[in-house]
Amino acid sequence: MSTRGTGRTNGSLPQTKICQFKLVLLGDMAVGKSSLVLRFVKGQFDEFQETTIGAAFLAQSVCLDDTTVKFEIWDTAGQERYHSLAPMYYRGAQAAIVVFDITKPETFERAKAWVKELQRQASPNIVIALAGNKADLADKRLVEYEEAQTYAEDTGLLFMETSAKTAMNVNELFLAIAKKMPKTDTQNPTHAARHRGKSSNEIYTKYPYAMGSPILIPTLTLEGSQHLNLKLTLTILQP
């Protein structure tokens, strides 16, 4: 898969520098987060996309001139019962895409709440993009483009309307984020050190739990080729 213009996804000529960034998708359920990622990573769209349980991990790269920007993408579940797990995924993220459905105003309001949470609790320099998804249903829209654009400008967000179904602005959204990311560092050495000695398809990462107790999350990863639902096993350790 490739993008037009100044950016290319993997499969292009080798680049001289690799920058790796964690990116998280947030938003209400059924707004199309998983469909956007599936379109970006595999160039596919599934009309009957299964609901994400917990979170899913994927990876994809975008090439900018002499730099390859590799995104480690965490696609989070939108159901309210998973909200308390969200900080584990956006903590340490350098970028976030907050998604809403242009046909459902309540998802836009929910997106605003996610933006506030990110600005309050995520990394200070996180790049946040707002995606008004399902632009192919423009005849049913209930959130006006101008309203979302004004909100994005007022809060310092990137904004695009997208359609995972038609691929409208999907690659362009990730490319715009890639252009905003710092390019001064090569492949993240702390990431390599953290995963050294562990198999490529099973990574154990220790995160602080929302209430302060540490937990251990078994994470199955498969880079770029398949969309995996992440099965979470939470072990709350007592002090």
Protein Blocks (a to p, Z undefined) as FASTA:
>chain_A
ZZehjbdcehiacdfbdcddddddeddehiopmmmmmmmmnopacfklccdehiacdddd
ddehjaccddddddddfbfklmmmmmmmmgopabdcddddfklmklmmmmmmmmmmmmmm
mcfklccddddehklmmmmgcbdfklmmmmmmmnopacddddfknopoklmmmmmmmmmp
cckbccdfklmmmmgoiafkbccdddddfkopacdddddddehjaccddddddddddZZ
